[in-house]
Amino acid sequence: MIRTGLVSITFRDLEPRRITDLVKEAGLEGIEWGGDVHVPHGDVRRAKEVAALTADAGLKVAAYGSYYAAGQDHGSANGFESILATALALNAPLIRIWAGEKGSGDADAAYRKMVRDDVMRVTKLSAEENIRVALEWHSGTLTDTLSSARDLLYAAPDANLTTFWQPLPGRLPDRCRDELTALIDRLSNLHVYHWVNEAERRPLAEGADVWRRYFATARGCENQYALLEFVREDSPEAFLEDANTLRELAVEQNGYYEGLENEL
């Protein structure tokens, strides 16, 4: 089941109330709230306010995008304990973190161990509060290749550690689909956008056929969110246009497989 939503940092300059209004207007279902602007680490009061705003708009909190870098922020003002308290106040079911701040080609064994140990630590802390942890799928981190990401994911003893996924710039759709297939048992949410020429933002409708195949590949994940990000010129109008495409794709995908199940 694919649920639709928005990554709040798409609109860093907008207040949470305006963001919830936009998401409701767009007919989407949830929001991943960012910890760098909209729900700062440790601001429990703000987190409760944003949680109430989200619920009052008839929306769900899809995740807390913490931007915590495993192995880098341990013991700092952005310590994970503060992030976890904020996520609890926000009613977030999942916390997104970064797999360090070095790409796999630049990471030696000691660095990998440092990141892995911290990922295991924060995953355990989160599990005690019934919150999952998901890695950001991103270049310049230990999830920049499939093999490196899987080494990190499967260091965890259970599926409380998952990964987000997004198509990294420059990768062909077939390679992206291979990644999704290999990650399916540890996949959480998707960040959805359409780029060409490495970083040129284009309407999602132009990439609808590619995303249709991505959704079909990832369909085994229960209650998975597909979250819009990187809209053209950070424009609310472009967001509403992309949201319409996303809704159509989700309805098509969910309806197809629900219909298939009813025939069995």
C-alpha positions in Angstrom: 0.0 0.0 0.0 1.5 3.3 -1.1 0.6 6.4 0.9 1.4 9.8 -0.4 3.0 12.8 1.3 5.6 15.6 1.4 9.1 16.1 2.8 8.7 19.4 4.7 12.1 20.7 3.9 10.9 21.1 0.3 9.6 24.3 1.7 12.1 25.4 4.3 10.9 29.0 4.2 7.3 28.1 5.0 5.8 27.8 8.5 4.4 24.3 9.5 0.8 25.6 9.3 1.2 26.7 5.7 2.8 23.3 4.9 -0.1 21.3 6.4 -2.5 23.5 4.5 -0.7 22.8 1.2 -0.5 19.1 1.8 -4.2 19.0 2.7 -5.1 21.0 -0.4 -3.0 18.6 -2.5 -5.0 15.6 -1.2 -1.9 13.9 0.2 -1.8 11.9 3.4 1.3 12.5 5.4 4.4 14.7 6.1 8.0 13.9 6.9 8.9 16.8 9.2 12.5 18.1 9.0 14.6 18.5 12.1 16.7 21.3 10.7 14.0 23.9 10.4 10.4 22.9 11.1 10.9 20.7 14.2 14.3 21.5 15.7 16.1 18.8 17.8 15.2 19.1 21.4 12.2 21.5 20.9 9.6 19.2 22.4 7.0 22.0 22.7 7.4 22.8 19.0 7.2 19.1 18.1 3.9 18.7 20.0 2.5 21.8 18.3 3.4 20.4 14.8 2.0 17.0 15.7 -1.3 18.7 16.6 -1.3 20.8 13.4 -0.7 17.6 11.4 -3.5 15.7 13.1 -5.9 18.6 12.9 -5.4 18.7 9.2 -6.4 15.1 8.9 -2.8 14.1 8.1 -0.2 11.7 9.5 3.4 12.2 10.5 5.2 9.9 8.1 8.7 10.4 9.6 11.1 12.7 11.4 13.9 13.7 9.1 16.6 14.3 11.8 19.7 14.7 9.6 21.6 13.0 12.4 24.9 11.7 10.9 25.8 8.4 12.6 29.3 8.3 14.0 29.6 12.1 13.6 27.1 13.7 16.0 27.4 11.3 18.9 27.9 13.4 22.1 27.2 16.7 20.4 24.3 19.2 20.9 22.5 17.2 18.2 22.8 14.0 20.3 20.4 11.3 19.4 18.7 11.2 22.8 17.4 14.7 22.1 16.3 13.7 18.6 14.5 10.7 20.0 12.6 12.8 22.6 11.6 15.2 19.8 10.4 12.3 17.6 8.3 11.0 20.4 6.6 14.4 21.0 6.0 14.6 17.2 4.3 11.1 17.2 6.8 10.1 14.5 6.8 6.3 13.7 10.3 6.5 12.1 13.5 8.6 12.4 15.6 9.2 9.3 19.3 9.4 9.8 22.4 9.7 7.6 24.9 6.8 7.3 27.9 9.0 8.3 29.4 11.8 6.2 31.8 9.9 3.9 31.2 7.9 0.8 31.9 4.2 0.8 35.0 4.7 -1.4 36.5 7.1 1.2 35.6 5.1 4.3 38.2 2.8 5.9 37.4 -0.1 8.2 37.6 2.0 11.3 35.2 4.6 10.0 32.8 2.0 8.9 32.9 0.4 12.3 32.3 3.8 14.0 29.2 4.5 11.9 27.9 0.9 12.2 28.3 1.0 16.0 26.4 4.3 16.3 23.7 3.1 13.9 23.2 0.0 16.1 23.1 2.2 19.2 20.4 4.6 18.0 18.4 1.7 16.5 18.3 0.0 19.9 17.4 3.2 21.7 14.6 3.8 19.2 13.3 0.3 19.3 12.8 0.7 23.1 10.3 3.5 22.2 8.7 1.6 19.4 10.2 3.9 16.7 12.0 2.6 13.7 15.2 4.1 12.2 15.8 4.5 8.5 19.0 5.4 6.7 19.0 8.2 4.1 19.9 6.8 0.6 22.4 9.4 -0.4 25.7 10.0 -2.1 28.6 10.9 0.1 27.5 8.4 2.8 27.7 4.7 3.4 24.5 4.1 1.4 26.0 5.4 -1.8 26.3 1.8 -3.2 24.0 -1.2 -2.7 26.8 -3.4 -1.3 27.8 -0.8 1.3 24.2 -0.1 2.3 23.4 -3.8 2.7 26.5 -4.3 4.9 25.2 -1.6 7.2 21.5 -2.6 7.2 22.2 -6.3 7.9 24.5 -5.5 10.8 21.2 -4.9 12.7 19.6 -8.1 14.1 16.1 -7.2 13.0 14.1 -5.0 10.7 13.8 -2.0 13.1 16.6 -0.6 10.9 15.4 0.2 7.4 16.3 2.5 4.6 14.7 5.2 2.6 15.3 5.2 -1.1 15.5 7.7 -3.9 17.0 7.6 -7.4 20.5 9.0 -7.1 21.5 11.5 -9.8 23.2 9.9 -12.8 21.9 6.3 -12.2 19.9 4.7 -14.9 16.4 3.4 -14.1 17.4 -0.3 -14.5 20.1 0.1 -11.9 17.7 1.9 -9.6 15.1 -0.9 -9.9 17.8 -3.4 -9.1 18.6 -1.5 -5.9 14.9 -1.5 -4.9 14.6 -5.2 -5.5 17.6 -5.9 -3.3 16.3 -3.6 -0.5 12.7 -4.7 -0.5 12.8 -6.5 2.9 14.4 -3.4 4.6 12.8 -0.7 2.6 10.7 2.0 4.3 9.7 5.2 2.5 10.5 6.7 -0.9 11.6 10.2 -1.7 9.9 11.1 -5.0 11.2 13.6 -7.6 12.1 13.7 -11.2 15.5 15.1 -12.2 17.3 15.2 -15.6 20.8 16.1 -16.4 22.0 15.3 -12.9 20.1 18.0 -11.1 17.6 19.8 -13.3 14.2 19.6 -11.6 11.4 18.6 -14.0 7.6 17.9 -13.5 6.9 14.5 -12.0 4.5 13.8 -14.8 7.5 13.6 -17.2 8.9 10.8 -15.1 5.6 9.0 -14.4 6.5 5.9 -16.4 9.7 5.4 -14.5 8.1 6.0 -11.2 5.3 3.6 -12.1 7.9 0.9 -12.4 9.6 1.9 -9.2 6.3 1.7 -7.3 5.6 -1.7 -8.8 9.0 -2.9 -7.7 8.5 -1.6 -4.1 4.9 -2.7 -3.7 5.7 -5.4 -1.0 6.3 -2.8 1.7 3.3 -2.3 4.1 2.0 1.2 4.5 4.9 2.8 2.6 5.0 6.5 2.1 6.0 8.1 -1.2 7.0 11.6 -0.3 7.5 14.4 -2.7 10.7 16.4 -2.6 12.7 18.9 -4.8 9.8 20.5 -6.7 10.7 23.1 -9.4 11.8 26.4 -8.0 10.5 25.3 -4.5 7.2 26.5 -5.8 3.8 25.6 -4.1 2.2 25.6 -7.6 4.7 23.1 -8.9 4.2 21.0 -5.8 0.4 20.9 -6.3 1.0 19.8 -9.9 3.4 17.0 -8.9 1.0 16.0 -6.1 -1.7 15.4 -8.6 0.6 13.1 -10.6 1.7 11.3 -7.4 -1.9 10.7 -6.3 -2.8 9.3 -9.7 0.2 6.9 -9.6 -0.6 5.7 -6.1 -4.3 5.1 -6.9 -3.3 3.2 -10.0 -0.8 1.1 -8.1 -2.9 0.5 -5.0 -6.0 -0.2 -7.0 -4.3 -2.6 -9.4 -2.9 -4.8 -6.6 -6.0 -4.6 -4.5 -8.0 -5.8 -7.5 -5.6 -8.6 -8.1 -5.9 -9.8 -4.5 -9.7 -9.8 -4.7 -9.5 -12.1 -7.7 -7.4 -14.7 -5.9 
